[in-house]
Amino acid sequence: MAVTGGVLVLFLLGHMAGNLKIFLGRKDFDHYANWLRTIGEPALPHRVFLSLLEVVLVVAVGLHMWSAVSLARRASKARPVKYAAKRKSHAQGYATRTMRYGGIIILLFVIWHLLDLTFGAVNPKGGDATPYDKVVSDFDASRWYITLFYLVAVVMVGLHLRHGLWSAFQTLGLANDRRNPSLRLLAATISGLLVIGFAAVPIAVSLGLVK
């Protein structure tokens, strides 16, 4: 789970950086989107690198979900009889609910995101529009409910990521009493930056700053 989570975090960082290119204007953003499809040319055919990257991400997501289910089952078998007194803290309960239900919301969001901005199936401009036009039409002020859904999903990604990073630090043996405060701060900082970075685009479009 820690390793696949790390792969997904690296993808999120790169994806966020690419999204922010929209503030440089239509030409730069569309050029970036086209560049993703031409990486490796002429050694590689058109879009092969991007397709391989998508396969890696699908495998990483699948293994990440499988790991979560496997760990939950292992924990259940290790403690088949529940505690007589409920010992789980509010923080632990919150983290569990965040990871469980947040993961479901994120999965639904990813499906919508692909249908919307990748394939254009549910985008107002359709699949033949430029990437810039898809984004601007998607987060138009009249479609505030789409923007709201996007922002909620991004916040859930941030909460999921904060807890996931902290868990990964522990799993990989990096955490100890001396490092814990710094690692918690690092997890919160990375998560916060991703939330701000991803939220900036829909907010800017909705406010008419990007049009």
N, C-alpha and C positions, 0 to 999 in steps of 0.2 A: 504493500500500500504506500509506503514511504517513497519508494523508487518511482512508481507510476505517478504519484502525486507530484514528485519533483519534475517529471517530464511535462506534466500539465501546467505547472507553475511557469516553467520556461516558455511554454507556448503562450500563456496569458500575457507575460511581459512583452513578448514580441508582437502579439496581436494588438495590445494596447498602444505600443509605440507606433504601429502602422495606422491605427485609427486616428491618432492625434495629428497625422499628416493632413487631415481634412482642414485644419486651421491654416495650412499653407495655400489653400485654394484648390479649385477644381482640377487644374492641370496636374499639380503634384500628387494629389490623391489618386486620380485615375491612372497616372503613370506608375505609381507604386502598386496598385492593384494589378495592372498589366504585367509589371515586372515579376510578380509572384508566379505568373503562369509561364514565364520565359526563363526562369532560373535553370542554368545548365545548358542552354542552347548555345551552339548547335550540337554539342556532344550528346545531349538528351533531347528527345522529341518534345514538342510543345506540351506543357502542363504535366510532364511525367514527374518532375520533382515535387510539385504541389500535390499530386495524387498520392505519391509515396508518403508524404508528410501526413496527409489525411488518413491513410491506412494506419500509420503509427499512432496517431491520435485516437482513432477508433479502438485499436488494440489496447492502448493505455487506459482509456475510459472503461473498456470491458474488464480488464484485469483489476482496475481500481475498485469497481463495483463488486467483482467476484471476491476480492480480498476483504471488503467490508462485510459481505455476507458470511464468508468463512470465519472471520474473526468473531463475529457475533455468535455464530453457532458454537465455536470453540469455547467462548466465554460461558455460554449457556450450559454446555456439557460439564464444564469445570465446576459449576455451581448449580446442580440440578434442583437443589432445595433452596428456596429464597430465605433471606435473613428473617428471623422472627421480628426484629425491629428494623425499620427502614433506615439504612445508614447512608444512603446516597445523598450527597450534599446538593444544595440548590444549584451550585456551579456545575457539578457533574451532570445533573439532570438537564440543565440548560444546554450544555455542550452536546449531550446525546441527542436532544431534540433538534438542535441546530444542524448537526451532521446528518441525521436521518431525514427530516422533512425538508431541510435545505437542499439536500442532494436530489430529492424528487423534483423540487421547484427548478433547480438548475438543469436537470435532465429535460424537463418540459420546455424550458427556455431555449436550450441548445437546439432542440427539434424545431421550435418556432423560428429561431434565428437563422437556421439553414434554409428553411422554406421561404423566409422573408428576404434576407440580404444576399444569400448565396445563389439560390435557384430562382428567386423572384416570384415564386408561385403565389404568395400572399401579399406581395409588395404592390402598392398603388401604381407604380410605373412598369411593373412586369419584369420578366427575365431579360429582356433585350436592352434595358436602360443601362446607362453607365453607373459604376459603383457610387459616384458622387450623387447622382440624381436619386438613386435608390435610398441612400441615407437621408437626404434632405426631405424627400417625400414621405419617408417612413415616420420621421419625428416632427412633422409639421404640427403646428399648434392645435389644429383641428383634430389631430389624432393623439390627444393627450393621454388617452387610456393605454396606448401602445408605449408611450414614453414612461408612464407610471409603471407598467408591467416590467419594462426593461430596467428601470431603476431599482425596483424591488428585487429583481433577480440579481442585479449587480451587488446589492447589499448582502444578499444571501451568499453570493460567491465570496464576498469579503469575510463574512462570519465563518463560513465553511473553511476558507483558506487559513484564517488566523488560528483556528483550533487545529487544522490539519498540519500546519507548519510546526506548531508547538509539539504535536504528537510525533511528527517525523523527527524532530530534534531528539526526542527521548528514545525513539525506536533505533535511531542510528548511533546512540550512545554519546551524543554531544552534550546532553544536559547534566548538570550537577548543581550543587547548592551555590557555587560561586558564579556559574554562568547563567543560571536560570533567569535572573532579572534582565540581563542583556538579550537573551534568546527570546523571552516573551516580548520585549520591546521590538526586536527585529521582526518577529512574526506579525505584530500589530502594525508596524510601519509598512512592511511590504503589502499587507492586506489593504491598509488605508490608501496607499498610493494607487493600487490597482482599482479600488472603488472610485477614487477621484478621477483617475484617468479615463475609465470607461464611462463614468457618468457625465463627464464634461461634454462629450459630443452630443448626446440627445438633448441635454439642457441648452446648449448653445444653439442648436437648430430650433428648438421650441421657442426660444427667446428671439429668434431672428438674427442672431449674431453670425450664423452660417446659413447662407441661403443661395 
